[in-house]
């Protein structure tokens, strides 16, 4: 199931995707230490961390727009509930329905991010928590045409504080191996982007950039894997940790309380 992948839907089985997959899986390990009761995941995708979350809660609800992936997850986990959804709308669910909302690498894809957080707040029980990750704009290496927007630290803090009474703002940190791979990736991306002399990545509409982005991103990841001394295959989820300095991290890990 995890082979259903563009570079935006990162696979656990494509070797060149490994560094990104491990970074995106790490928050599930942290979430499993926090969650309990009834849990809702917004944007569960192919189920990267679903099994880990299910082990830590009484009942799991997973939502995503991709019907084949949702169908496969429902068949795999028949005791839990999966359905397609048009985020940010959660009309299927009553107020105060869930103890936790988990949403990893989703909000950057949502046009109405205010409604997204409003709906998450609405379906949470009083005292319930949202666990949210998204990319740190300051560490993005090029425009991602699949993202509606990206956030800097204070922008995301300000947005989430509009809806949640308290906010614990952390980031997904990494050890030397993680940052060495980031620097390799950064240098490789810059070599590719130097050909964009007219800055088309920022001038063209997103839909025109998605196919070139996919081709070049896959090429870049494959090149990084093939390089002598590559770290791509060596990075694991536990090379990451929660940092108290989210502004210095590639991804944010924010926990808001209703």
N, C-alpha and C positions, 0 to 999 in steps of 0.2 A: 504493500500500500504506500510506503514512503517513497517508492520510485515515481509516484505521481508528482513530478517536480519540474518547475522552472527554477531559475536561480532565485526567484522570489518565494517559491515554495520549496524550501531547502530540504533535501533528502537525507535520510540517515544511511542510505546505501550507496550513494554516489561518492567515491573516495575524495574527489576534489571539493565536495561540499562539507567535509568533516569539520573544519574549524568553525564554520558558521553554525552547523548543526549542534555542535557541542556547546557553543555559547548560548544558543537558543534553548537548549535542553536544561541548562543549569538552573534557570528560574523555577522549573518544575520541582527540582530537588529542594529548593528553598521553600516553595509553596507548600510542599507536602509536610513540612515541619510546622506550618501555621494553620492550615485549614482543618475544618471538622464540619459535621452536620451536613446541611444541604449546600451543594456547590454548583455554581453555574460558570461554565467557560464560554466566553464570547470569542468565536474564531478558533475553534479547536483544530481546524485543518485536517490533516491526515491522522492526527492523534499522537503527535510527538510525545506528549507527556500525560496522556489520558490515563494510562494504566497506573502511573505513579500517583496521580491525584485520586483515583478511585480507591486505592489502598488506604487513603487517609480520611475518607469521608463516608457518611451514611448513604448518601444518594448523589449521583453526579448527573448533571444536565449539560450536554455539549451542543453548541449551535455553530453553524457555518453556512455559507452560501452554496457550497459545492455539494450537490445532491449525491453523486456517486460515492464521495468520501463519507458522507453522513450515513448512507445506507450500509456501507461496509462496517462502520463503527457500531451501528445499531445491531448488526448481526454478530459482531464480535463480543459486544457487552450487552446482552439482552436484558439484564437486570437494571440497566440504567436507561436514560432517555436522551435521544439525539434527534435533532430536527434542523431543517433548513430555516434560514432567517434572512430578512432584509435589514441588516443593521443600519442605523442605530435603533430601530423600533423593536420593542419587546412586548408587543400587545398581547401575546399569548399568556403572559404571566401577571399575576396579581401583585399588588404592592406587598412589600415585606415578606417575600417568598423564600429568600435565600440567606444563608449565613455568610457566604463568601462569593464574590465574583472574581474570576480569574480571567485576565485578558492580556495576552502576550503578543506584542508586535502586531497590533490591530489598529489602534487609534489613528496611526499615521495614514491609514487607508480610508478613513471615514470622513466624508464631506462635512457633516455637521457634528463636530467633536463635542459641542456643548450638549446636544441632544443625547449623544452617546453616553456621556457621564450622567446626565439627568436620569436616563433610563436605568443605568446601573444603580444609581442612588435609590431610585424608586423601588426596585425589586429587592433591594437589600433590607434585611430586618434592622431595627434600631440597634446600633452597636456593631452591625455587620461591616465587613471590610472588603474593599476592592484591592486586588493585587494587579498592578499594571506595569508592563514594560514597553518601551519604545526606544528608537534610536536617538542618540544625542547628535543633533545637527552639526555640532562643532567637530565631530569625528567622521562625518560622512565624506567619502572620497570623490563622489561625483553626484550629479542629480540622479535620483531614482525616480523614473517616470511612473512607477506603480504607487508612489506616495503622494497623497494630496498635500501634505505638509510634513515638516519635521520641526522639532522643538529644541530650543535651548533651555537650560536648566530653570531659569527664573520664569520663562514662559509657561512651562509645564506645571511648575509649582503654583503659579498664579491661577491657571485654569482649574486645577484640581481643588484648590482651596475655595473656589466658588461653590463647590458642591459637597465637600466633605469637611467635617468639623475638625479633624486633625489629620496631619499628613506626615508620614515618615518617609523622607526622600533619601533613597540610597541608589547606588549604581552597581552594575555588574563589572567588577574589577577582574584583572587577570595577572598571572605571574609573568616572569620574564619571557617565557616561551610564547605566551599569548601576544605580548607586545612586540616581540621580534617578528612574528608572523604578520601582525598589523603593519609594521614598517615595510616588510617585503611587499605586502599587498599595496600599500600606499605608493611605493616607488614604481611598481608595475602599472598601476592605474594611471599615474602621472605620465608614464611613457606612452600609454595609449592616448590619453587626453591631449597631449601636446599637438596632435593632428587636428584637433577641433579649433582651428585658428579663428573661426568666426563665432565661437562660443554658442554653437547650435544647441548644445545640451540645455541651455537656459533660454534660448530664443524660440525653439520649436514647441508646439503643443505636445503634451505627454503621449498621446496616442501614436504620434509619429516616431517616438523614440523607443517604444517598448521592444520592438523586434531587434533593432540594432543593439539596444542595451542587453537583451538576453544573449545575443550571439557573442558580444564582446565580453560580457561578464563570465559566460561559460568558458570562453577561450582563456581569459585571465586566470580563472581558478585552475583550469587544467595545466596551464603553464607553471603556475606556482607549485602545483603538486609534482611536476616533472623536474623542477630545478634541483641541481645538486645541493644537498644539505637542507632540503625543504622540511619545514616543520608541519606541513599540512596534515600528515597522517598521524602525527604524534600527540596532537592536542586532545585533551579529554575534558569532560564537563568539570571535573574537580580541579582543573587548572584555573578555575574562576572562583571568585568569592564576592560577598557583598561588601561594598565600599561605602564609607561615610562621606565620600567626596564624589557625588554623582557627576559633577561638572568635569571630572577627569576620566570619565568612563565612556566606553563606546555605546552602552545601553543604560537606560534608567531602570530602576526597580523601585516603584513608588507604592506605598500602602496607605490608602485613605480609609478613614473610619466614618461611618454615618452617625 
